Each structure stands twice: as structure tokens, then as C-alpha cells.
Amino acid sequence: MSILISALVTFLVVILVLYLVNMLPIDGRAKQIVQVIVIIIGVISLLRLLAVF
């Protein structure tokens, strides 16, 4: 059960960071690069929680 809660918290943090990145006053290309980096870090974190790595 704690794995599920941890995965949910990780997912919510990724969503929150993506929302905050969208609020930043930077150009579109840099914003897209930051979004991809955040998504990759979020996926790696979820895979670690699920003991894939």
C-alpha cells in the first residue's frame, strides 16, 4: 500500500512541477526542454518505486 501512495505522490509532484514550468515566463523551446526533463525524471522515479531499476 505504501508503494501505491509513494507512486501517487510522485505523480502529483510531477504534475505540479509541469504546471509551475508552464507558468514561467520563458520562451517555448526552453519550456519544452524543461518539460521533457521533468517527465523523464518522473518516469525514472516511478520505475524505481516499482523496483524495475
Phi, psi and omega in degrees: 000324180292331177295320179295318179294318178297319178295320179294318179296318178299316179298316180294324178294319178298316179298317179296317179295320177297321177296316180293325177296321178296334180278346181291141179273065178239167183289165188297321183294315180294322179296320180294320179296316179296320179297317179296319179297317180296318179296317179297316179297320178296318179295318178296320178296317179295321178294324176294321178296325180274008175063035174279323177261000000 
